[in-house]
Amino acid sequence: MKHESFPSYDDGCTRRGVRAEVALMCEVRQGSNGWAMVRLDDISETGFRIAWLPNAKPDQPVRIRIPGLAMLSADIRWQDGKAVGCAFAEPLHVAVFEHIARQAALTR
C-alpha cells in the first residue's frame, strides 16, 4: 500500500507489533471539530488505521473513542487517499489490544 508520509513522520520508524484487522465503528475528532463516525480498519498496540477522516490535519492530534474504552489520543503518521494511519500517544496495554481483537473477531 502506498502511503503519503507527512514531514514530521520519521521514515526510520516501522510498524511494531501484531496488527489485528477489525471493522469497528468509532468516533474521532481533531481540534474543535465535532465528532465524526469512522470505521476502524486495523489496530495494534501502537496505532491504528481508519478508513476516512474528513479534513485530516497532520499537525493536530486525533482523539478516538473506541467502544468500551476511554478516549485515546493519537498523531497522524500517514494518509493514503481517504485512509489515515495514526500512532497512539501512549501504546495500548497488551490486554486491551487483545480484548479489542477478540471482540472484533466475534462480530465478524
Disulfide bonds with the S-S distance in Angstrom:
none
